[in-house]
Amino acid sequence: MRTNKELLVKSITYLVYTVFLMFLAPVVLFQAFKNQAHSLYPFVLQVGLLLVVAAIVMGFYSIYVMMLAIFGAKK
């Protein structure tokens, strides 16, 4: 059983995106909750929640792709 290096590089790239989203999402949410009186509060809150969901989904997907690269697909 060999490791698929192309998939492994792809999964590491996805992990980098995941880490970026994991830092960006709390910052956007914090800014939204800090400025609740602002007229753009609902929009910024929705963007922050979308970033949180994207970080979670990207985390699971990047780990899934990494497992495919290491162990291969099911037969």
Sequence and secondary structure as in RCSB ss.txt:
>XXXX:A:sequence
MRTNKELLVKSITYLVYTVFLMFLAPVVLFQAFKNQAHSLYPFVLQVGLLLVVAAIVMGFYSIYVMMLAIFGAKK
>XXXX:A:secstr
    HHHHHHHHHHHHHHHHHHHHHHHHHHHHHHTTTSTTHHHHHHHHHHHHHHHHHHHHHHHHHHHHHHH    
